[in-house]
Every structure is written in C-alpha cells, then in structure tokens.
Amino acid sequence: MIFRFFSKIIERDDSNEMFKDIVYSYNSLIRDLNTGLSRLKLGENFESNTRTITIASAAELKIPHNLGAIPSGYLILRRSSNAVISDGGTAWDENNIYLTNNGASSVTLTIVILK
C-alpha cells in the first residue's frame, strides 16, 4: 500500500491531484488499520496464559503460568467478589506467580498472566 502511494505521488505533475491522492491513500490506510486493530485478541497478540483460580481470604496462592520467563504482570478479567488482590510476598519466577487476597472472603478470579 505504501509503495503504491508513493508511486502515485511521483507520477503526478498536478499538485491538486497529488493532494487528492495523498488524502485518499491516508484515508485508506486509516480504514485498514482500524479494521485490523479492531480484530486484535489478547491471547493472539501477547505471550500469555489465562487461568481461573480461587484464593482464600488473607491467603497467598502459587499460580503456575508455563511462560518460561518471569512474567511482566497480570490482568484481572473477572472477579467473583469485592476482593483486594496484590502480588504475594514470594518472588515470581519462570514457573509461577504468587498473588494474595487481602479481602475478607475468598475470591474466584480469571486472570491473564503476561510474559
């Protein structure tokens, strides 16, 4: 697309037509990007692992992730109660992360662990 765009500009002698070509190409590029970006899915574009887990109140849970590296973080997609979740006291490693439920009751979470 970009090469077609530049070849059109080089071929033009009329600046008005060149401007129209630039605007048309720009709008086409934005439309194509919008279409592509709207189809992105988290699991297809990031090395990640999705888990559904239950953490008891005031407990730390060891969660395996199979990413082969220390994860960069996690996202909570769903939560069954109004719990406060934080990183656990144990350091993360290439195999596991540790999360703590600081809430008054147990919680079930769906999380995405990101490489």
C-alpha positions, 0 to 999 in steps of 0.5 A, spaced: 500 500 500 505 504 501 509 503 495 503 504 491 502 511 494 508 513 493 508 511 486 502 515 485 505 521 488 511 521 483 507 520 477 503 526 478 505 533 475 498 536 478 499 538 485 491 538 486 491 531 484 497 529 488 493 532 494 487 528 492 491 522 492 495 523 498 488 524 502 485 518 499 491 513 500 491 516 508 484 515 508 485 508 506 490 506 510 486 509 516 480 504 514 485 498 514 488 499 520 482 500 524 479 494 521 485 490 523 486 493 530 479 492 531 480 484 530 486 484 535 485 478 541 489 478 547 491 471 547 493 472 539 497 478 540 501 477 547 505 471 550 500 469 555 496 464 559 489 465 562 487 461 568 481 461 573 483 460 580 480 461 587 484 464 593 482 464 600 481 470 604 488 473 607 491 467 603 497 467 598 496 462 592 502 459 587 499 460 580 503 456 575 503 460 568 508 455 563 511 462 560 518 460 561 520 467 563 518 471 569 512 474 567 511 482 566 504 482 570 497 480 570 490 482 568 484 481 572 478 479 567 473 477 572 472 477 579 467 473 583 467 478 589 469 485 592 476 482 593 483 486 594 488 482 590 496 484 590 502 480 588 504 475 594 510 476 598 514 470 594 518 472 588 515 470 581 519 466 577 519 462 570 514 457 573 509 461 577 506 467 580 504 468 587 498 473 588 494 474 595 487 476 597 487 481 602 479 481 602 475 478 607 472 472 603 475 468 598 475 470 591 474 466 584 478 470 579 480 469 571 486 472 570 491 473 564 498 472 566 503 476 561 510 474 559 
